[in-house]
Amino acid sequence: MRKVLVVDDEKLIVKGIKFSLEQDEMQVDCAYDGEEALEKAKENQYDIILLDVMLPGLTGFEVCQAIREFSSVPIIMLTAKGEDMDKILGLEYGADDYITKPFNILEVKARIKAILRRSAHHDVKEEESAKVVECRGLKIDGESRRVHIHGKEVNLTAKEFDLLELLVFHPNKVYSREDLLNTVWGYDYPGDARTVDVHIRRLREKIEVNPGVPDYVHTKWGVGYYFQS
């Protein structure tokens, strides 16, 4: 049974999401402020976290950032604000996705299922996940989902790892932003392609010596991104 943490200070929203997800046989924990959310994330293993941005105490962004220090669990930010900067800021803190309020519960469930399918896909693709690729100081282990740069481990979020894994296991193949959205996120993303740009930039900051002149993840201008073997 999949385990989900729903975090929002609006109890009616939490109640509605909890009821709907339980109809799909998911186990749902609830939290109503940032501190409670962080405590539960530390004490339990979740398959996915729905995290509201505007929370009493710690904000959703702060909670997301804190969780990223010890977990790569997929996080979907819930935001009442429609400004692009707020959405991008959510991704900068390590979120995997965002949904703008007011939302349709069917959309929420579709996003969750897509991410969980992607996670399950990683669990079952034994042939590819058994691969360990080493290239110019970068080592990526698909089974343990660990990455090392010149012997030093780099902590990536789930989506950052998914992006890198796809590019590394298909070297020199150029993926458009739309390809990456559909492949890594697992559905037609409702936002724009900047979501990919944000994740690629964050990934480069973690694995490249000079992110402005990357050695691993390159840009094919006007087309997309690729890993140079």
C-alpha contacts under 8 A as a table, 3 or more apart, distances in Angstrom:
res1	aa1	res2	aa2	distance
1	M	25	E	6.87
1	M	26	M	5.83
1	M	27	Q	6.62
2	R	25	E	7.79
2	R	26	M	5.10
2	R	27	Q	6.07
2	R	46	Y	7.71
2	R	47	D	6.11
3	K	26	M	5.96
3	K	27	Q	4.70
3	K	28	V	5.91
3	K	29	D	7.68
3	K	45	Q	7.67
3	K	46	Y	5.12
3	K	47	D	5.39
3	K	48	I	7.04
4	V	26	M	7.07
4	V	27	Q	6.15
4	V	28	V	4.87
4	V	29	D	6.23
4	V	46	Y	5.61
4	V	47	D	5.95
4	V	48	I	5.21
4	V	49	I	5.74
4	V	50	L	7.60
5	L	28	V	5.83
5	L	29	D	4.79
5	L	30	C	5.73
5	L	31	A	7.45
5	L	41	A	7.90
5	L	46	Y	6.70
5	L	48	I	6.66
5	L	49	I	4.75
5	L	50	L	6.17
6	V	14	V	6.49
6	V	17	I	7.73
6	V	18	K	7.49
6	V	28	V	7.05
6	V	29	D	6.25
6	V	30	C	4.93
6	V	31	A	6.33
6	V	49	I	6.06
6	V	50	L	4.82
6	V	51	L	6.33
7	V	14	V	7.14
7	V	30	C	5.90
7	V	31	A	4.75
7	V	32	Y	5.62
7	V	33	D	7.02
7	V	34	G	7.93
7	V	37	A	6.40
7	V	49	I	7.69
7	V	50	L	5.98
7	V	51	L	4.87
7	V	52	D	5.90
8	D	11	K	6.92
8	D	13	I	7.27
8	D	14	V	6.23
8	D	31	A	6.63
8	D	32	Y	5.06
8	D	33	D	6.79
8	D	51	L	6.64
8	D	52	D	5.16
8	D	54	M	7.97
8	D	55	L	6.75
9	D	14	V	7.97
9	D	31	A	7.72
9	D	32	Y	4.39
9	D	33	D	6.00
9	D	52	D	7.93
9	D	55	L	6.08
9	D	56	P	7.33
10	E	13	I	5.54
10	E	14	V	6.56
10	E	32	Y	7.40
11	K	14	V	5.02
11	K	15	K	5.98
11	K	32	Y	7.37
12	L	15	K	4.99
12	L	16	G	6.12
13	I	16	G	5.16
13	I	17	I	6.21
14	V	17	I	5.23
14	V	18	K	5.93
14	V	30	C	7.03
15	K	18	K	5.13
15	K	19	F	6.09
16	G	19	F	5.26
16	G	20	S	6.21
17	I	20	S	5.18
17	I	21	L	6.07
17	I	105	I	6.96
18	K	21	L	5.30
18	K	22	E	6.04
18	K	28	V	5.97
18	K	29	D	7.97
18	K	30	C	7.91
19	F	22	E	5.22
19	F	23	Q	6.43
20	S	23	Q	5.25
20	S	24	D	7.01
20	S	105	I	7.62
21	L	24	D	5.16
21	L	25	E	6.73
21	L	26	M	5.64
21	L	27	Q	7.75
21	L	28	V	7.31
21	L	109	K	7.26
22	E	25	E	4.83
22	E	26	M	4.91
22	E	27	Q	6.31
22	E	28	V	6.93
23	Q	26	M	7.36
30	C	37	A	7.94
31	A	34	G	7.85
31	A	36	E	5.74
31	A	37	A	5.26
31	A	40	K	7.90
32	Y	36	E	6.86
32	Y	37	A	7.22
32	Y	55	L	7.57
33	D	36	E	5.57
33	D	37	A	6.24
33	D	55	L	5.48
33	D	56	P	5.41
33	D	57	G	6.52
33	D	58	L	7.23
34	G	37	A	5.09
34	G	38	L	6.19
34	G	55	L	6.05
34	G	56	P	6.53
34	G	57	G	5.82
34	G	58	L	4.56
34	G	59	T	6.07
34	G	60	G	6.55
34	G	63	V	6.02
35	E	38	L	5.21
35	E	39	E	6.17
35	E	57	G	6.89
35	E	58	L	6.32
35	E	63	V	7.78
36	E	39	E	5.11
36	E	40	K	6.20
37	A	40	K	5.26
37	A	41	A	6.13
37	A	63	V	7.42
38	L	41	A	5.05
38	L	42	K	6.26
38	L	63	V	6.11
38	L	66	A	7.54
38	L	67	I	6.84
39	E	42	K	5.23
39	E	43	E	6.29
40	K	43	E	5.04
40	K	44	N	5.90
41	A	44	N	5.50
41	A	45	Q	6.99
41	A	46	Y	7.31
41	A	67	I	7.11
42	K	45	Q	7.82
42	K	67	I	7.80
46	Y	49	I	6.95
46	Y	73	V	6.89
47	D	73	V	6.37
47	D	74	P	7.06
47	D	116	L	7.35
48	I	73	V	5.92
48	I	74	P	4.98
48	I	75	I	5.94
48	I	76	I	7.76
48	I	112	I	7.53
48	I	116	L	7.75
49	I	73	V	7.30
49	I	74	P	6.36
49	I	75	I	4.81
49	I	76	I	6.23
50	L	75	I	6.01
50	L	76	I	4.93
50	L	77	M	6.03
50	L	78	L	6.82
51	L	60	G	6.09
51	L	64	C	7.86
51	L	75	I	6.90
51	L	76	I	6.08
51	L	77	M	4.83
51	L	78	L	5.70
52	D	55	L	6.59
52	D	60	G	5.57
52	D	77	M	5.65
52	D	78	L	4.37
52	D	79	T	5.99
53	V	59	T	5.94
53	V	60	G	4.06
53	V	61	F	6.15
53	V	77	M	6.42
53	V	78	L	5.97
53	V	79	T	5.42
53	V	80	A	7.96
54	M	59	T	5.73
54	M	60	G	6.13
54	M	79	T	7.33
55	L	58	L	6.45
55	L	59	T	5.01
55	L	60	G	6.13
56	P	59	T	6.69
58	L	62	E	5.91
58	L	63	V	6.35
59	T	62	E	5.17
59	T	63	V	6.25
60	G	63	V	5.02
60	G	64	C	6.01
60	G	77	M	7.56
61	F	64	C	5.06
61	F	65	Q	6.15
61	F	90	G	6.18
61	F	93	Y	6.20
62	E	65	Q	5.11
62	E	66	A	6.14
62	E	93	Y	7.81
63	V	66	A	5.07
63	V	67	I	6.11
64	C	67	I	5.18
64	C	68	R	6.25
64	C	75	I	7.53
64	C	93	Y	6.35
64	C	94	G	6.50
64	C	95	A	6.69
65	Q	68	R	5.17
65	Q	69	E	6.87
65	Q	93	Y	5.23
65	Q	94	G	6.29
66	A	69	E	5.43
66	A	70	F	7.61
67	I	70	F	5.71
67	I	71	S	5.72
67	I	72	S	7.79
68	R	71	S	5.14
68	R	72	S	5.99
68	R	94	G	6.57
68	R	157	T	7.07
71	S	157	T	7.83
72	S	156	L	7.20
72	S	157	T	4.76
72	S	158	A	5.22
73	V	157	T	7.65
73	V	158	A	6.65
74	P	95	A	7.24
74	P	96	D	5.92
74	P	115	I	7.58
74	P	157	T	7.98
74	P	158	A	6.31
74	P	159	K	7.78
75	I	94	G	7.96
75	I	95	A	5.15
75	I	96	D	5.37
75	I	97	D	6.68
76	I	95	A	6.14
76	I	96	D	5.89
76	I	97	D	4.69
76	I	98	Y	5.08
76	I	99	I	7.12
77	M	90	G	6.81
77	M	95	A	6.58
77	M	96	D	7.96
77	M	97	D	6.23
77	M	98	Y	4.42
77	M	99	I	6.24
78	L	98	Y	5.83
78	L	99	I	5.09
78	L	100	T	5.95
78	L	101	K	6.80
79	T	82	G	7.46
79	T	87	K	7.82
79	T	98	Y	7.24
79	T	99	I	6.35
79	T	100	T	4.93
79	T	101	K	5.79
80	A	100	T	5.63
80	A	101	K	4.58
80	A	102	P	6.92
81	K	86	D	6.97
81	K	100	T	6.75
81	K	101	K	7.38
82	G	86	D	7.33
82	G	87	K	7.55
82	G	100	T	6.39
83	E	86	D	5.55
83	E	87	K	6.79
84	D	87	K	5.14
84	D	88	I	6.14
85	M	88	I	5.02
85	M	89	L	5.81
86	D	89	L	5.00
86	D	90	G	6.24
87	K	90	G	5.15
87	K	91	L	6.61
87	K	98	Y	6.69
88	I	91	L	5.06
88	I	92	E	6.19
88	I	195	T	7.15
88	I	198	V	7.25
89	L	92	E	4.88
89	L	93	Y	6.45
90	G	93	Y	5.41
90	G	94	G	6.93
90	G	95	A	5.76
90	G	98	Y	7.49
91	L	94	G	5.23
91	L	95	A	4.61
91	L	96	D	6.41
91	L	97	D	7.01
91	L	195	T	7.58
91	L	198	V	7.07
91	L	199	H	7.43
92	E	95	A	7.11
92	E	198	V	6.97
92	E	199	H	7.79
92	E	202	R	7.35
94	G	157	T	6.63
95	A	98	Y	7.50
96	D	158	A	7.58
96	D	159	K	6.08
99	I	103	F	7.09
99	I	108	V	7.56
100	T	103	F	6.28
103	F	107	E	7.09
103	F	108	V	7.34
104	N	107	E	5.28
104	N	108	V	6.60
105	I	108	V	4.95
105	I	109	K	6.18
106	L	109	K	5.09
106	L	110	A	6.08
107	E	110	A	4.99
107	E	111	R	6.19
108	V	111	R	5.22
108	V	112	I	6.23
109	K	112	I	5.07
109	K	113	K	6.03
110	A	113	K	5.19
110	A	114	A	6.08
111	R	114	A	5.15
111	R	115	I	6.34
111	R	187	Y	7.91
112	I	115	I	5.30
112	I	116	L	6.12
113	K	116	L	4.99
113	K	117	R	5.92
114	A	117	R	5.11
114	A	118	R	6.26
114	A	185	W	7.23
114	A	186	G	5.57
114	A	187	Y	6.57
115	I	118	R	5.01
115	I	119	S	6.27
115	I	185	W	6.63
115	I	186	G	6.77
116	L	119	S	4.94
116	L	120	A	6.09
117	R	120	A	4.98
117	R	121	H	5.99
117	R	186	G	7.87
118	R	121	H	4.99
118	R	122	H	6.49
118	R	184	V	7.54
118	R	185	W	7.47
118	R	186	G	6.46
119	S	122	H	5.21
119	S	123	D	6.54
120	A	123	D	4.92
120	A	124	V	6.44
121	H	124	V	5.37
121	H	125	K	6.06
122	H	125	K	5.58
122	H	126	E	7.99
122	H	129	S	7.15
123	D	126	E	7.25
125	K	128	E	5.82
125	K	129	S	5.98
126	E	129	S	5.10
126	E	130	A	5.93
126	E	143	E	7.95
127	E	130	A	5.51
127	E	131	K	7.22
128	E	131	K	5.50
128	E	142	G	7.03
129	S	141	D	7.46
129	S	142	G	4.21
129	S	143	E	4.57
130	A	141	D	7.48
130	A	142	G	5.95
130	A	143	E	5.25
131	K	141	D	6.31
131	K	142	G	5.69
131	K	143	E	7.12
132	V	139	K	7.00
132	V	140	I	5.70
132	V	141	D	4.50
132	V	142	G	6.27
133	V	138	L	7.92
133	V	139	K	5.64
133	V	140	I	5.36
133	V	141	D	6.64
133	V	168	V	7.62
133	V	169	F	7.70
134	E	137	G	6.78
134	E	138	L	5.49
134	E	139	K	4.32
134	E	140	I	6.54
135	C	138	L	5.16
135	C	139	K	6.54
135	C	229	S	6.92
137	G	148	H	7.86
137	G	149	I	5.54
137	G	150	H	4.61
137	G	151	G	7.50
138	L	147	V	7.31
138	L	148	H	5.81
138	L	149	I	4.66
138	L	150	H	6.32
139	K	147	V	5.66
139	K	148	H	5.07
139	K	149	I	6.43
140	I	145	R	7.21
140	I	146	R	5.98
140	I	147	V	4.56
140	I	148	H	6.55
140	I	165	E	7.45
141	D	144	S	5.72
141	D	145	R	5.42
141	D	146	R	5.38
141	D	147	V	6.43
142	G	145	R	4.90
142	G	146	R	7.19
142	G	165	E	7.16
145	R	161	F	7.20
146	R	153	E	7.29
146	R	154	V	7.58
146	R	155	N	7.67
147	V	153	E	5.74
147	V	154	V	5.59
147	V	155	N	7.29
147	V	156	L	7.79
148	H	151	G	5.48
148	H	152	K	5.09
148	H	153	E	4.15
148	H	154	V	5.60
149	I	152	K	5.21
149	I	153	E	6.32
149	I	154	V	6.86
149	I	207	I	6.63
154	V	206	K	6.82
154	V	207	I	7.23
156	L	159	K	7.94
156	L	160	E	5.64
156	L	161	F	5.75
156	L	203	L	7.57
156	L	206	K	7.88
157	T	160	E	5.13
157	T	161	F	6.14
158	A	161	F	5.26
158	A	162	D	6.15
159	K	162	D	4.90
159	K	163	L	6.13
159	K	184	V	7.23
159	K	185	W	7.90
159	K	199	H	7.67
160	E	163	L	5.24
160	E	164	L	6.24
160	E	199	H	6.31
160	E	200	I	7.50
160	E	202	R	7.87
160	E	203	L	5.95
161	F	164	L	5.12
161	F	165	E	5.84
162	D	165	E	5.13
162	D	166	L	6.13
162	D	184	V	6.28
163	L	166	L	5.32
163	L	167	L	6.31
163	L	180	L	7.50
163	L	184	V	6.50
163	L	200	I	7.89
164	L	167	L	5.19
164	L	168	V	5.89
164	L	203	L	7.90
165	E	168	V	5.20
165	E	169	F	5.93
166	L	169	F	5.47
166	L	170	H	6.27
167	L	170	H	5.23
167	L	171	P	5.98
167	L	172	N	7.97
167	L	173	K	7.42
167	L	217	V	7.91
167	L	226	Y	5.94
167	L	227	F	5.28
168	V	171	P	5.27
168	V	227	F	5.70
168	V	229	S	7.89
170	H	173	K	5.87
170	H	227	F	7.60
171	P	226	Y	6.87
171	P	227	F	5.13
171	P	228	Q	5.92
171	P	229	S	5.57
172	N	226	Y	5.60
172	N	227	F	5.45
172	N	228	Q	5.23
172	N	229	S	6.43
173	K	226	Y	5.69
173	K	227	F	7.24
174	V	220	K	7.18
174	V	223	V	7.36
174	V	224	G	6.02
174	V	225	Y	5.37
174	V	226	Y	4.65
174	V	227	F	7.93
175	Y	178	E	7.95
175	Y	179	D	5.73
175	Y	180	L	6.29
175	Y	223	V	7.43
175	Y	224	G	5.27
175	Y	225	Y	5.40
175	Y	226	Y	6.31
176	S	179	D	5.04
176	S	180	L	6.33
176	S	223	V	5.54
176	S	224	G	4.09
176	S	225	Y	6.50
177	R	180	L	5.13
177	R	181	L	6.15
177	R	193	A	5.78
177	R	196	V	6.18
177	R	197	D	7.96
177	R	223	V	7.96
177	R	224	G	5.78
177	R	225	Y	7.65
178	E	181	L	5.06
178	E	182	N	6.16
178	E	193	A	6.84
179	D	182	N	5.28
179	D	183	T	5.95
180	L	183	T	5.10
180	L	184	V	5.55
180	L	185	W	7.47
180	L	196	V	7.23
181	L	184	V	5.59
181	L	185	W	5.24
181	L	186	G	7.00
181	L	187	Y	7.17
181	L	188	D	6.92
181	L	189	Y	6.32
181	L	193	A	7.70
181	L	196	V	6.93
182	N	185	W	5.65
182	N	186	G	4.99
182	N	187	Y	5.04
182	N	188	D	5.61
182	N	189	Y	7.12
183	T	186	G	5.17
183	T	187	Y	7.46
185	W	188	D	7.98
185	W	189	Y	7.43
189	Y	192	D	7.45
191	G	195	T	7.55
192	D	195	T	6.50
193	A	196	V	5.62
193	A	197	D	6.86
194	R	197	D	4.77
194	R	198	V	6.09
195	T	198	V	5.30
195	T	199	H	6.48
196	V	199	H	5.20
196	V	200	I	6.06
197	D	200	I	5.10
197	D	201	R	6.02
198	V	201	R	5.17
198	V	202	R	6.18
199	H	202	R	5.07
199	H	203	L	6.00
200	I	203	L	4.96
200	I	204	R	6.10
201	R	204	R	5.15
201	R	205	E	6.27
201	R	211	P	7.66
202	R	205	E	5.12
202	R	206	K	6.59
203	L	206	K	5.27
203	L	207	I	6.33
204	R	207	I	5.24
204	R	208	E	5.16
204	R	211	P	5.22
204	R	214	P	7.11
204	R	217	V	7.11
205	E	208	E	5.96
205	E	209	V	7.96
205	E	210	N	7.80
205	E	211	P	5.49
208	E	211	P	5.18
208	E	214	P	5.85
208	E	215	D	6.48
208	E	216	Y	7.09
209	V	214	P	7.49
209	V	215	D	7.88
210	N	213	V	5.39
210	N	214	P	5.99
210	N	215	D	7.96
211	P	214	P	5.13
214	P	217	V	6.10
214	P	218	H	6.24
215	D	218	H	7.26
215	D	228	Q	7.63
216	Y	227	F	5.54
216	Y	228	Q	5.67
216	Y	229	S	7.74
217	V	225	Y	6.83
217	V	226	Y	5.76
217	V	227	F	4.68
217	V	228	Q	6.62
218	H	225	Y	5.65
218	H	226	Y	5.38
218	H	227	F	6.08
218	H	228	Q	6.86
219	T	223	V	7.92
219	T	224	G	5.91
219	T	225	Y	4.59
219	T	226	Y	6.49
220	K	223	V	5.37
220	K	224	G	5.21
220	K	225	Y	5.70
220	K	226	Y	7.29
221	W	224	G	6.53
